[in-house]
Amino acid sequence: MVIENWKTIEKKSFNITGERQVFSGENVMLVQNTLKPGFPQFRHSHPNEQILCILEGKCKVTIGDESAEMGAGDMVRIASNVEHDLEVIGDETVINLDVFYPVREDYLK
């Protein structure tokens, strides 16, 4: 059994305004992101199915051709290989939890 706590998992910066923490099993991965105002948008896709859950803050999420504002407690599914993006709204930091299946190997490096 492996018990972890977000307070003790290393935060890794992936740009000047974003940090991520990773907890992974063999087939599924949880990623907690902290995104500060000014976080640069980057439209991207990956072969992993993703569930995005906003824990704190407000953001605009674009999946394919659809966009919507999301806030604390909101969740959305992002299908494999669909382009998507997240924009922080306002001056509040966004904390989100991503679930990926299968594991994103690039996040383990």
C-alpha positions in Angstrom: 0.0 0.0 0.0 1.3 3.5 -0.9 -0.3 6.4 0.9 0.7 9.9 -0.3 -0.4 13.4 0.5 -0.4 16.4 -1.8 1.4 18.4 0.9 4.4 16.1 0.6 4.5 15.4 -3.2 7.2 17.4 -5.0 5.9 20.4 -7.0 7.5 20.6 -10.4 7.4 23.9 -12.4 6.5 23.5 -16.0 6.6 27.2 -16.8 6.9 30.5 -14.9 3.2 30.4 -13.8 2.5 26.7 -13.5 3.4 23.8 -11.2 2.3 20.2 -11.1 2.3 17.3 -8.7 1.9 13.7 -9.9 0.6 10.6 -8.2 0.5 7.5 -10.5 -0.6 4.0 -10.4 0.2 1.4 -13.1 -2.7 2.4 -15.4 -4.2 5.7 -14.1 -2.6 9.0 -13.0 -3.7 11.9 -10.9 -2.1 15.3 -11.5 -2.7 18.4 -9.4 -1.9 21.7 -11.2 -1.5 25.1 -9.7 -1.9 27.8 -12.4 -1.3 31.4 -11.5 -2.9 34.4 -13.4 -1.0 34.9 -16.6 -0.6 31.2 -17.2 0.0 31.0 -21.0 -2.6 29.1 -23.0 -1.3 26.2 -25.1 -3.7 24.3 -27.2 -2.7 20.6 -27.2 -3.8 17.1 -27.4 -2.6 13.7 -26.2 -3.7 10.0 -26.6 -4.7 9.9 -22.9 -8.4 10.2 -21.9 -8.6 13.0 -19.3 -11.0 14.2 -16.6 -10.5 17.8 -15.6 -11.8 18.9 -12.2 -11.5 22.5 -11.0 -10.8 22.7 -7.2 -10.2 26.4 -6.9 -10.4 29.5 -9.1 -12.1 30.2 -12.4 -11.0 29.4 -15.9 -12.2 29.1 -19.5 -11.8 25.7 -20.9 -11.9 25.0 -24.6 -12.3 21.5 -25.9 -12.4 21.1 -29.7 -14.7 24.0 -30.9 -16.6 24.4 -27.6 -15.6 26.8 -24.7 -17.1 27.2 -21.2 -16.2 28.9 -18.0 -15.5 26.5 -15.1 -15.2 27.1 -11.4 -14.7 25.1 -8.2 -16.4 21.8 -8.3 -16.9 21.7 -12.1 -15.6 18.7 -14.0 -15.4 17.8 -17.7 -14.2 14.8 -19.7 -11.7 15.3 -22.5 -11.6 12.5 -25.0 -8.3 11.1 -26.4 -6.6 13.1 -29.1 -9.0 16.1 -28.9 -7.3 19.5 -28.8 -8.0 21.5 -25.6 -6.8 24.5 -23.6 -7.3 26.2 -20.3 -7.2 30.0 -19.6 -7.1 31.4 -16.1 -9.8 34.0 -15.5 -9.1 37.0 -13.2 -6.5 37.3 -10.6 -7.2 34.1 -8.6 -4.9 31.0 -8.9 -6.6 28.0 -10.4 -6.0 24.6 -8.8 -7.2 21.7 -10.9 -7.0 17.9 -10.6 -6.5 15.9 -13.8 -7.1 12.2 -14.1 -5.4 10.5 -17.0 -5.9 7.0 -18.5 -3.5 5.6 -19.4 -0.6 7.1 -17.5 1.1 10.0 -19.2 4.6 8.7 -19.5 5.9 12.3 -20.2 4.8 13.4 -16.7 6.9 10.6 -15.1 10.1 12.0 -16.4 
